[in-house]
Amino acid sequence: MLRRAAFAGDWYPGDPGRLLEALESYVGGSTGEDEAVGLVAPHAGYMYSGGVAGAVYGRVRIPDTVVVLCVNHRGVGARAAVLGSGKWETPLGLVPIQEELAEAFKKKVDFLEEDSAAHVREHSLEMQVPFLQYRNRGVRIVPICLQRLDYTECAALGEGLAQAIRDFSTPVLLVASTDMTHFEAQEEAKKKDMLAIQRVLEVDPRGLYEVVTRERISMCGFIPTTAVLCACKSLGVAKGTLVRYATSGDVSGEYSNVVGYAGICLA
């Protein structure tokens, strides 16, 4: 399986040189070496969310193996879909899939299915990969794309990931791909987002799931974020750090109808 770059030249630069320049501007030349178990990073077009993503990716050491959990916006394919083999294309080159770990995940989580259809036209994972390449050109990934799961399923997925990671021979980073509130006025979006962000900072996956559902927060990737929090909690993480928060209005100057972005480190 070769997963072709689907959004290069549209959501982010398709020319390798221009992409490297953009990544450098977003990461800011940082070579942060903080250890992290998990990250939360946004996935909008780079002109809007690149600065937030760059801040969080620039803060931590990126190991050779990264598991990226994203949201399935289109509802295509399996509810919990992993790409277990092959390579992922970006303008910076091909990123191999870490097949051994992907196989371990499938053994630990009975509803995690091998499925490429969910990944072919999904942007929320693709937007993370160039940042990972920029920080570690030898990176391998395990891509997991999720539709709506109930909390019990999120917890089972997170625990299965944690068990496999504990048994794996080298360090693994978990990344949850999500944007925050969609298309509300700046102050209301920020108010809602901080309710969700506080649950993430407390490594409270059930609290995140419940507050997003109860307050109708349009955080598109709260399912992958909940699963990553469950895994991080099982792996001993007790707190998170908000590296940066911003909205699309901070770029466009239009504050009546924004999308929120958060970069969070879980260590």
N, C-alpha and C positions, 0 to 999 in steps of 0.2 A: 504493500500500500504506500503510494506517494500522495500525500495530501498537499495539493497545489495551493500556493498563495492565492487567496480569493479576493482580498481587499487591498492589496498593495497598489499604489497609484491612485487610490481613492480615499480610504480612511487614514492612510499613512504613506510616506514617499515610497515609490516603486523603484527608484534609481538607488543603487547601493550607496553611492557617495552621498547623495542627499539624505538618505536614511541615516547614515552614520553621523552626519552633521546634526540632524535633528535629535538623535539619541544623545549625542554629546551635550547639546544645549539643554535637554531635559534632565539628564543625570547630573550635569554641571561639573563634569570632570571628577566626580567623587569616586573613590575607590574604598568605600566603607567596608569594614571587615567584621562588623557586629555579627554574632551568631544568631540565627533565627530558626525556629521550627516552622513557622508559617508566616505568610503575608496576605494582606488584602489589598488588591490593586484594581483600578478602574480600567474600562475597556472602550471608552468612546474614541472618536477620531482624535488623533494625537494633538491637533491644534487646540482641543478643548481640555483633554485629560492627561496629556503627555507630561506636563509639569508635575502633577501629583504622582503619576506612575514612576517618573524618573526619580523623584525624591525618595520613594520607598525602596526602589531597586538599587539606588545608589548608596543606601545606608548599610546594606548587609552583604555578607559574603554569599555568593551564589555557588552552591556545590555542583558537582558533576551530574547529579540527578535531581530533577524537579518534577513534582506532580502538580499539574494545573487542573483545577476543577472550575468549569464554566457553566453558564446557564444556556439552555437550549431555547433560544428565542422563537424558533420556527416550529417547534413541536414535531420535528421529523426524526424518525428512527426510535431506538430504544429509549426507555425512560432514564436508564443509567447506562451510558454508552462509553466504552473504553476503546481506544485504538491500541491494540496490543503488539503491533509489529509495523515495520516500515520506517518511513522518514517524513518529516514535515518541512515544507519548503517556505522560505522567506527570501526577499531580495539579497540577504546576506549569506545565503547558502542553505544546505540541508541539515536539519537537526534529527539525529536518530532517536527512535523510540526505545526506551529502556524496557526491553522485552521481558527480562527476568522478573522485574518488579511488577509489571503489568499482569503477568501470569499469576504471580502470588496474590495480587488483589482479587483476581477472578476466583481463586480458590477460597479466599476468605469471605467474599461477599457474593451470596448466591444469586442476587438479582442484578449484578453488574455484568452486562453483556458485551461481547465483541461486536462492534457495530461502527461502520464507517459513515453511513448515511447521515447520522446526527452531526458529523463534524465537517462535512464538505462545504456547506455554506453558512457556517456559524462564525461570526466575527469575534465573539467574546474571548475565545482562547487564542485565536491568531494574534490579537493585539498585544498579548503578553510575550510572545516568542522572541521578537527582535530585541526587547529589553534583556531577556535572558541571554541571548547570543552576545549582546554588547558587553555584558558583564563577565561572561564565561563562554569563550568560543568552542569549548569542548563539551557543552552541556548536552545531556540527554533528557527527554521528557516522557512523562506518561500523561496523555490527554484524556480527561474524563468530562463528558458533557451530560448535564442533568436536566430533566424536566421536573415537574412538581412531585416531590416526595413528602410523605408525612414525617412528623418528628421522629417516630420510631425507626423509620427507614434511614433518615439522616444519621441517627445515632449508630445504627448498625453499620452503615457505610463508614462512618468515621472510625469506629472501633476496628473494623476490618483493615482499614488503611493503616491504623496505628500498629496493629499486630504485625502486619507485613513489614512495615518500616523498622520495627524493633528487630526483626529477624534479618534485615538486609545488611550487607557487609560494609556499606559506606554511608555517609550522611545524606539525608534527603530533605529537601525543602518543599513544603506545601504552599500552593498559591490559590487563593479564592478570587475569582474574577467577578467583579460586580461594580455597577454604578449604583448611586443612591437614589434619592427622590427624583422623580421625573415630572417635569412640566408643571411646576408650581412656582409661586412667587418666592423670591430669595429668602425672606425671613421665615416663611412657613416651611420651606424646604429644609432650611438649616435646623429649625426647631425639631422637625420629625427625624432628620438624619442623626441628630445628637442623641435621641432616644435609642436608636439602633446602635450607634457607635459605642455608647456607654456599655451596652451588653457585650459587644465584641471586646472592649478593653478589659472587661471583667471575666473574659473567657466563659461566658454564660450562654451556651448554645440554645438551651430551652428558652431562656429569657429573650434571646434574639428572635427566635421563631415566633414566640407568642406576641412580642411587641410589634413586630412587623405585621402580623395577622390582625391583631386587635386594633392598631392605629391606622391600618390600611396604608402602610408606607410602601411606596412603589419602588422598593429596592429590588431590582430585577434578579440579582444573584444571591438572594438570601438563603436559598437552598444550598448551593455550594459553600457559602460562608458558614452556615450552620454545620455542615459536615466537616469542614476544616476545623472549626472550633471543637467539635467532638473529638476529632483525632488529636488536636493539640492538647486538650485537657487530659486525654488518656496518656499522652506522652510527657505529661508533667508540667505543662505551661500553665502559669497561674495568672498572668496579666499580659496586656498588650499596650503598645504605645502608638498614639496617633501621630504620625509623621507629618501629614499635611492634609488639610481639607480645603476644597475650593468648589466653585460651581462654574457652569458654562457662562454665567453672567459676568464672572470676573475676567473673562476673555472678551466676550462680545459687548459688554456694557449694557446688555438687556436683562434687567433683573425681574421682570414680571413673569417670566416663564423659563425657569432654569432646570438644569440637571445637576445633581450633586455628585462629587467624587471624593473618596477617602482613600488614603494610603496608610495602612496600619501594619505594624511589626508585632508579631507574636513570638516572644522569646522566653 
